Amino acid sequence: MAKSYWLVKQEPSTYAFEQLVREKRACWDGVRNFQARNNLAKMRAGDRALFYHSGEAREVVGIAEVAREAYPDPTAKEPRWVAVDLVPVRPLKKPVSLEQIKATPALRTIALVRQSRLSVMPLAAAEFEAIVKLGS
């Protein structure tokens, strides 16, 4: 099965990429948006995800990998919510800002630009690679 690519967002004051690196694994829980939940449910072990610091930072800072596929979110009171486990792959050499993404023609229509509040979103392989290249 082909690898899929994602972008996950988090306020760095809540959970920064550096914390994922220190902890070596994290349960990606607490998602309470149906579209983001559906995206979590589609993630497969081995898929790659760009880690985006939201809030004031607004930049992609690292690459993570899905280590465990969707399972019931341990923070949810209702069974319809799911979580996945992520492990760090590596930080980007330099962060890729939202402004850089918007200024790159091939990235102007990605979900990060169109649906700015969505916390988990799919990326095409070419979009993922373009962002990684910007961060090299």
Residue pairs with C-beta under 8 A, 6 or more apart in sequence:
1 44
3 44
3 46
3 47
3 48
3 125
4 42
4 43
4 44
4 47
4 122
5 47
5 48
5 49
5 50
5 122
5 123
5 124
5 125
5 127
5 128
6 39
6 43
6 47
6 48
6 49
6 50
6 66
6 120
6 121
6 122
6 123
7 49
7 50
7 52
7 60
7 110
7 111
7 112
7 120
7 121
7 122
7 123
8 28
8 49
8 50
8 51
8 52
8 64
8 86
8 119
8 120
9 52
9 53
9 54
9 118
9 119
9 120
10 16
10 51
10 52
10 53
10 54
10 119
11 53
11 54
11 55
12 53
12 55
12 57
13 55
15 26
16 53
16 61
17 51
17 53
17 61
17 62
17 64
17 88
17 91
18 91
19 26
20 26
20 51
20 62
20 64
20 86
20 87
20 88
21 62
21 88
21 91
24 87
24 88
25 67
25 85
25 86
25 87
26 85
26 86
26 87
27 74
27 83
27 84
27 85
28 40
28 83
28 84
28 85
28 86
28 120
29 73
29 74
29 75
29 76
29 83
30 73
30 75
30 83
31 37
31 40
31 73
31 81
31 82
31 83
31 119
31 120
32 76
32 81
33 117
33 118
33 119
35 115
35 118
36 118
36 119
36 120
36 121
37 80
37 81
37 82
37 120
39 120
39 121
39 122
40 70
40 82
40 83
40 84
40 120
41 70
41 82
42 122
43 49
43 66
43 69
43 70
43 84
44 66
44 69
45 66
45 67
45 68
45 69
46 65
46 66
47 65
47 66
48 63
48 64
48 65
48 66
48 89
48 128
49 63
49 64
49 65
49 66
49 86
50 60
50 62
50 63
50 64
50 123
50 128
50 131
50 132
51 60
51 61
51 62
51 63
51 64
52 58
52 59
52 60
52 61
52 112
53 59
53 60
53 61
53 95
54 119
57 95
58 97
58 98
58 99
59 95
59 96
59 97
59 98
60 92
60 95
60 96
60 101
60 131
60 135
61 91
61 92
61 95
62 88
62 89
62 90
62 91
62 92
63 88
63 89
63 90
63 91
63 92
63 132
64 86
64 87
64 88
64 89
65 86
65 87
65 88
65 89
66 84
66 85
66 86
67 84
67 85
67 86
67 87
68 84
68 85
69 84
70 82
70 83
70 84
71 82
71 83
71 84
72 79
72 81
72 82
72 83
73 81
73 82
73 83
74 83
75 81
75 83
92 132
92 135
92 136
93 135
93 136
94 135
94 136
95 135
96 131
96 134
96 135
98 112
98 113
100 134
101 107
101 110
101 112
101 113
101 131
101 134
102 108
102 113
104 130
104 134
106 126
106 127
106 130
107 113
107 127
107 130
107 131
110 121
110 123
110 127
111 118
111 121
111 122
111 123
112 118
112 121
115 121
123 131
